[in-house]
Amino acid sequence: MSSFPSSAPRVEEWRHLRITRDDGVVTVTLDRPEKLNALTFGAYADLRDLLAELTRERSAGALVLAGEGRGFCSGGDVEEIIGATLAMDTAAILEFNRMTGQVVRALRECPFPVVAAVHGVAAGAGAVLALAADFRVADPSARFAFLFTRVGLSGGDMGAAYLLPRVVGLGHATRLLMLGDPVRAPEAERIGLISELAEEGQADARAAELARRLADGPALALAQTKALLTAELDMPLAASVELDANTQALLMHGEDYAEFHAAFTEKRPPKWRGR
């Protein structure tokens, strides 16, 4: 995703998401608690466009993705999306599916870390949104379910067949995507699906603490690390180490690298500038 500005104006009000900003930490809350935060066409489009806008603005040091009410996200709204897609022609359905994939790409390609705060259900597209985050902080009540085959669709929706084996391994991914069985927090922690199992009721707070730590860190170094983690998933070792060498050479000419040395010499914490 490019940070170069376009002529598109900044969106002042997002109709399908609740956005709060706190000194570089942006919290995006899915806010349809009466529907377990089921996603609509508008919510997908807003997520896609918000991530692009934050990248252009360079205003986010970290992003928290959370859900209001009893759960994180129950997936696509059965009435507003599944019902509507039955009446669409092939071209419209393809456009919709490409849009959902663009959201996942935006989560993976944005230059700032994304922390998912998961409590209760994370099902279908909700599970994939959490999967696409860089970190998943989960409440003991969290349960993940990749339900696509349960509705007669491929389990490889929105990049799930690409991302999930790389997070939990092919064996676990095959089971989760083919059977659609829920995975509760203890098992999710065991197989590596979550980054941190928080104490009961503390997932949002712990996710916010992690996002604050990331936002206060060396932004350029974190952005490059995220980019390499994604790019090198499909690279041979020789290409990976060459890309690492080029990246480090660039960062060694950066201000943050020099700032670390100055701070170490002066026995003080570094003052990261993200440059």
C-alpha positions as semicolon CSV with decimal commas, in nm:
position;residue;x (nm);y (nm);z (nm)
1;M;0,000;0,000;0,000
2;S;0,133;0,341;-0,096
3;S;0,163;0,636;0,140
4;F;0,164;0,886;-0,147
5;P;-0,142;1,113;-0,118
6;S;-0,408;1,129;-0,384
7;S;-0,678;1,389;-0,446
8;A;-0,930;1,184;-0,247
9;P;-1,045;1,382;0,059
10;R;-1,002;1,253;0,412
11;V;-1,312;1,076;0,543
12;E;-1,438;1,260;0,849
13;E;-1,707;1,011;0,947
14;W;-1,703;0,637;0,893
15;R;-2,062;0,513;0,887
16;H;-1,996;0,143;0,933
17;L;-1,716;0,145;1,192
18;R;-1,641;0,320;1,521
19;I;-1,299;0,486;1,514
20;T;-1,102;0,632;1,804
21;R;-0,753;0,779;1,789
22;D;-0,508;0,814;2,077
23;D;-0,164;0,953;1,995
24;G;-0,085;0,710;1,714
25;V;-0,302;0,419;1,831
26;V;-0,614;0,382;1,617
27;T;-0,891;0,158;1,751
28;V;-1,143;0,026;1,500
29;T;-1,449;-0,126;1,663
30;L;-1,705;-0,336;1,479
31;D;-2,019;-0,189;1,632
32;R;-2,327;-0,398;1,559
33;P;-2,356;-0,580;1,892
34;E;-2,718;-0,677;1,829
35;K;-2,593;-0,880;1,528
36;L;-2,270;-1,002;1,692
37;N;-2,094;-0,745;1,471
38;A;-2,190;-0,923;1,152
39;L;-2,022;-0,762;0,852
40;T;-2,212;-0,574;0,582
41;F;-2,104;-0,462;0,236
42;G;-2,041;-0,117;0,385
43;A;-1,829;-0,251;0,671
44;Y;-1,601;-0,436;0,431
45;A;-1,564;-0,130;0,210
46;D;-1,499;0,100;0,506
47;L;-1,228;-0,130;0,642
48;R;-1,059;-0,141;0,303
49;D;-1,072;0,235;0,259
50;L;-0,980;0,320;0,619
51;L;-0,662;0,113;0,602
52;A;-0,567;0,288;0,278
53;E;-0,635;0,629;0,432
54;L;-0,431;0,556;0,745
55;T;-0,145;0,442;0,524
56;R;-0,159;0,764;0,319
57;E;-0,180;0,982;0,629
58;R;0,097;0,802;0,817
59;S;-0,109;0,877;1,125
60;A;-0,123;0,527;1,275
61;G;0,158;0,374;1,476
62;A;-0,059;0,071;1,551
63;L;-0,419;-0,035;1,502
64;V;-0,649;-0,232;1,732
65;L;-0,937;-0,421;1,572
66;A;-1,209;-0,500;1,826
67;G;-1,576;-0,593;1,850
68;E;-1,851;-0,440;2,064
69;G;-2,076;-0,649;2,285
70;R;-2,076;-1,026;2,332
71;G;-1,836;-1,121;2,053
72;F;-1,570;-1,009;1,809
73;C;-1,743;-1,077;1,477
74;S;-1,986;-1,346;1,362
75;G;-1,887;-1,313;0,995
76;G;-2,092;-1,192;0,701
77;D;-2,448;-1,087;0,778
78;V;-2,675;-1,372;0,667
79;E;-2,957;-1,143;0,552
80;E;-2,762;-0,845;0,419
81;I;-2,484;-1,037;0,241
82;I;-2,565;-1,405;0,197
83;G;-2,923;-1,336;0,099
84;A;-2,819;-1,054;-0,134
85;T;-2,551;-1,255;-0,310
86;L;-2,808;-1,513;-0,417
87;A;-2,963;-1,248;-0,638
88;M;-2,634;-1,120;-0,786
89;D;-2,493;-1,210;-1,124
90;T;-2,146;-1,363;-1,152
91;A;-1,969;-1,032;-1,216
92;A;-2,117;-0,869;-0,905
93;I;-2,038;-1,170;-0,686
94;L;-1,680;-1,172;-0,814
95;E;-1,647;-0,800;-0,737
96;F;-1,774;-0,859;-0,382
97;N;-1,536;-1,148;-0,319
98;R;-1,245;-0,946;-0,451
99;M;-1,338;-0,665;-0,212
100;T;-1,327;-0,896;0,091
101;G;-0,986;-1,014;-0,022
102;Q;-0,872;-0,653;-0,055
103;V;-0,951;-0,604;0,315
104;V;-0,725;-0,895;0,408
105;R;-0,449;-0,769;0,179
106;A;-0,481;-0,425;0,334
107;L;-0,443;-0,570;0,685
108;R;-0,131;-0,759;0,577
109;E;0,022;-0,480;0,364
110;C;-0,044;-0,170;0,576
111;P;0,286;-0,047;0,725
112;F;0,167;-0,042;1,087
113;P;0,105;-0,339;1,319
114;V;-0,252;-0,460;1,363
115;V;-0,366;-0,615;1,692
116;A;-0,696;-0,806;1,702
117;A;-0,868;-0,807;2,043
118;V;-1,088;-1,116;2,033
119;H;-1,359;-1,213;2,277
120;G;-1,652;-1,443;2,220
121;V;-1,715;-1,557;1,866
122;A;-1,483;-1,490;1,573
123;A;-1,653;-1,682;1,295
124;G;-1,630;-1,696;0,918
125;A;-1,501;-1,365;0,787
126;G;-1,452;-1,254;1,148
127;A;-1,206;-1,537;1,203
128;V;-1,017;-1,439;0,887
129;L;-0,998;-1,072;0,992
130;A;-0,840;-1,182;1,320
131;L;-0,611;-1,421;1,132
132;A;-0,491;-1,139;0,907
133;A;-0,386;-0,926;1,205
134;D;-0,023;-0,929;1,317
135;F;-0,119;-1,014;1,674
136;R;-0,426;-1,183;1,821
137;V;-0,494;-1,114;2,189
138;A;-0,778;-1,338;2,303
139;D;-1,010;-1,356;2,600
140;P;-1,070;-1,704;2,748
141;S;-1,420;-1,681;2,598
142;A;-1,282;-1,652;2,244
143;R;-1,367;-1,917;1,990
144;F;-1,261;-1,919;1,626
145;A;-1,461;-2,095;1,357
146;F;-1,387;-2,095;0,983
147;L;-1,740;-2,179;0,881
148;F;-1,724;-2,147;0,503
149;T;-1,777;-2,515;0,420
150;R;-2,075;-2,516;0,656
151;V;-2,257;-2,287;0,412
152;G;-2,147;-2,481;0,104
153;L;-1,847;-2,266;0,011
154;S;-1,474;-2,326;-0,006
155;G;-1,285;-2,304;0,320
156;G;-1,024;-2,100;0,135
157;D;-1,212;-1,772;0,159
158;M;-1,045;-1,429;0,186
159;G;-0,697;-1,581;0,184
160;A;-0,763;-1,823;0,471
161;A;-0,605;-2,117;0,284
162;Y;-0,292;-1,908;0,237
163;L;-0,263;-1,756;0,585
164;L;-0,388;-2,028;0,820
165;P;-0,134;-2,303;0,726
166;R;0,143;-2,049;0,775
167;V;0,016;-1,970;1,126
168;V;-0,088;-2,312;1,260
169;G;0,056;-2,560;1,008
170;L;-0,108;-2,754;0,725
171;G;-0,257;-3,028;0,944
172;H;-0,444;-2,796;1,178
173;A;-0,543;-2,567;0,890
174;T;-0,689;-2,859;0,694
175;R;-0,900;-2,962;0,992
176;L;-1,021;-2,610;1,069
177;L;-1,101;-2,512;0,710
178;M;-1,261;-2,840;0,601
179;L;-1,466;-2,920;0,911
180;G;-1,545;-2,569;1,032
181;D;-1,537;-2,683;1,396
182;P;-1,490;-2,409;1,657
183;V;-1,152;-2,371;1,826
184;R;-1,173;-2,238;2,179
185;A;-0,908;-2,017;2,333
186;P;-0,698;-2,285;2,510
187;E;-0,659;-2,491;2,192
188;A;-0,609;-2,176;1,984
189;E;-0,317;-2,086;2,211
190;R;-0,175;-2,440;2,189
191;I;-0,171;-2,446;1,808
192;G;-0,038;-2,092;1,775
193;L;-0,354;-1,925;1,647
194;I;-0,341;-1,658;1,917
195;S;-0,045;-1,448;2,029
196;E;-0,158;-1,396;2,387
197;L;-0,429;-1,546;2,605
198;A;-0,544;-1,263;2,830
199;E;-0,719;-1,295;3,163
200;E;-1,097;-1,292;3,154
201;G;-1,234;-0,958;3,042
202;Q;-0,888;-0,816;2,971
203;A;-0,838;-0,881;2,598
204;D;-0,923;-0,524;2,495
205;A;-0,698;-0,375;2,762
206;R;-0,408;-0,605;2,680
207;A;-0,448;-0,537;2,308
208;A;-0,443;-0,164;2,379
209;E;-0,126;-0,202;2,587
210;L;0,043;-0,397;2,309
211;A;-0,066;-0,142;2,049
212;R;0,070;0,139;2,267
213;R;0,404;-0,039;2,294
214;L;0,417;-0,087;1,918
215;A;0,312;0,270;1,840
216;D;0,586;0,401;2,070
217;G;0,848;0,182;1,900
218;P;1,067;0,232;1,591
219;A;0,794;0,264;1,328
220;L;1,011;0,218;1,019
221;A;1,181;-0,090;1,162
222;L;0,844;-0,243;1,252
223;A;0,699;-0,161;0,909
224;Q;0,993;-0,325;0,734
225;T;0,974;-0,630;0,959
226;K;0,604;-0,671;0,878
227;A;0,674;-0,630;0,506
228;L;0,949;-0,892;0,516
229;L;0,736;-1,140;0,709
230;T;0,474;-1,122;0,435
231;A;0,709;-1,104;0,135
232;E;0,937;-1,387;0,245
233;L;0,659;-1,643;0,299
234;D;0,704;-1,759;-0,060
235;M;1,070;-1,679;-0,121
236;P;1,364;-1,919;-0,136
237;L;1,631;-1,867;0,130
238;A;1,877;-1,701;-0,108
239;A;1,623;-1,436;-0,208
240;S;1,519;-1,385;0,153
241;V;1,866;-1,321;0,287
242;E;1,938;-1,084;-0,001
243;L;1,618;-0,890;0,072
244;D;1,712;-0,884;0,442
245;A;2,057;-0,748;0,357
246;N;1,915;-0,470;0,140
247;T;1,660;-0,377;0,404
248;Q;1,918;-0,363;0,682
249;A;2,152;-0,154;0,469
250;L;1,876;0,103;0,420
251;L;1,780;0,106;0,788
252;M;2,144;0,141;0,894
253;H;2,139;0,481;0,722
254;G;1,823;0,576;0,913
255;E;1,791;0,816;1,202
256;D;1,657;0,553;1,441
257;Y;1,967;0,336;1,407
258;A;2,190;0,635;1,490
259;E;1,953;0,731;1,773
260;F;1,989;0,387;1,930
261;H;2,367;0,424;1,936
262;A;2,343;0,773;2,085
263;A;2,096;0,658;2,349
264;F;2,310;0,356;2,436
265;T;2,617;0,575;2,471
266;E;2,432;0,830;2,684
267;K;2,262;0,558;2,891
268;R;1,906;0,675;2,816
269;P;1,603;0,532;2,637
270;P;1,602;0,594;2,260
271;K;1,365;0,854;2,116
272;W;1,232;0,682;1,807
273;R;1,133;0,901;1,512
274;G;1,030;0,636;1,261
275;R;1,295;0,754;1,015
